[in-house]
Amino acid sequence: MFDAFHDWRLLAAALLVVFIASRVIKLRNGVIAVGSIPGLRVPFEQLTLPGVVLPAFKWNPGLRLTWDQRLNFYRRWNSETVSIVPFLVGKPAIYTSSPDVMRQLVSGGPNTPWAKPDISARTTNAWGDNVLSSNQPMWRTHRRVMGPAFTQSATYSLVWDSAVRVYRDMTASEGWDARDSVSLPVTQALTFKFALNVLLISGFGIPVSWDADEEKAAAQGITIQRALKTYTDNVTFFLFAPEFMYKLPFRWTRYMAATRQFLGDYMRNQITERRADIRGGAAVNKDVFSLLVAANEEEENVQLKDSEVMGNVFSLLFAGHETTANTMTAVLGLIGLYPQAQEDMYEEIIKVVGHDREPVFEDFGKLPKVLAVLYESVRLFPSGYLMWREALEDTVLRIPNADGSLQDVVIRAGTQAIIDVIGMEYNPKHFPDPYKFDPGRWQGVSSEADAATAWSIGPRQCIGRKFATVEIVCFLVLLVRDWHVEPVLRKGELAEEWRERIMIAEPALSLGTKDMPVLLRKRSRGGAL
Ligand code: HEM
């Protein structure tokens, strides 16, 4: 006869059987969804809350997977495209390091079955729908209205001039001009501020200064420079925090709420003012924000709402600040490690710009060695390290096999596709000896070539690619002309050991490295130290 205890045990056993059966079915359906592409079978997919929050171990690949496994993940299955199928939490996903598969996923035509998933869109449209988060057909409108700001050479001339201005402001404020060496214990502190200031001047049309007195600003209440700095310093909070957190009675959360309110009011007023100026016949400023408002005024089909204009302006901060700053940091680390590449850049800079004059935008196209160093650094540290898509319907992907033949694979609706940019940039088929820092591989590659896949390709490729390239090239011209960059090594440490210790990727919203200590040593006129 069954007593209550036995009943309970029976029920628990039955529930366990149902649970296990449901997980087996989930796994089986997942394998079918990814077209039986081989790969990992794990409890959580890496882009789920437990996948991100729990420590990485054999069964939880975690966010670091694509960096830690960059040299052997795809080799294990002898394919450029593999799958990760979770049996507890998350959707089945394919991961690809193949530029050919990427091309199919990001082609972005009006009938594309591949869309940015809701979750990735929701996180970036806190201010309003925008080019970064939207899908067809609205994406096309955003991109069309954003277009003029990113196709005019006047924009890039302004980016270049802003970079010169910020650099001069920085060296004067930091007292570099009177010093023979400058130690940067955390290079990121400099690059993040530099990239933010250039973006505020040429992207937002907001004049900012390097030594804006934080304390004085605090006494004045919130200023736009301070609010935008608070925003970029706490971007993860602003993107992910649920509404109730802004209402918590803590000083910090109250400050976050006040900053958000300030930024919203400021931007709405700016849109109204800039629109009134344009309607009144005033000349349009050349910053991206003003050009965006002007293009929206001229839009004949679907005009963007004010919230969408605001969403697009903020998408520049989200997509353009950390990515650029992390890339600048990686470049400094790499040229510190590889002095020959730095000397080649120096010689080119002196040949083109010389010692005495200020570099001008016309110099940009004459510096292939500087550009090559930048491209090689973005390859080794692609700050936009994942591109995320989801199949809206059952669809066929054409996947290259190891022997070069092609295989058509049916991918089911709801399956995720992750373009693993790190995997692609370390793919030996496309970049032989991928771990090697070799700017020579970019010799003769133009600043807009598709070969630089770290910016994506096709109609949905990074709209800010030239913005970042112009800014970083200008920064390098100014810095390397005056200073020799060196890694700060521990006693007895070799350069390669420094690379292993410091140049480890830190994947977050974008891909950074560990806090990077470098030393700048002033060059004499002839370039000698
Ligand atoms: C080194 C710096 C940068 C890198 C490596 C980078 C990389 C990328 C990548 C890979 C994408 C494609 C994302 C996807 O399709 O899922 C992208 C898109 C985008 N980037 Fe960048 N980016 C950089 C700098 C910038 C800058 C400076 C801006 C703005 C000033 C910017 C604005 C955007 C925008 C708005 C998009 C969305 C474009 C669209 O979907 O049509 N990026 N970026």
Residues whose N, C-alpha, C, O or C-beta is under 5 A from the ligand:
A	BS01	HEM	V131 L132 S315 L316 A319 G320 T323 T324 T327 S383 G384 L386 M387 W388 A454 W455 S456 P459 R460 Q461 C462 I463 G464 R465 F467 A468
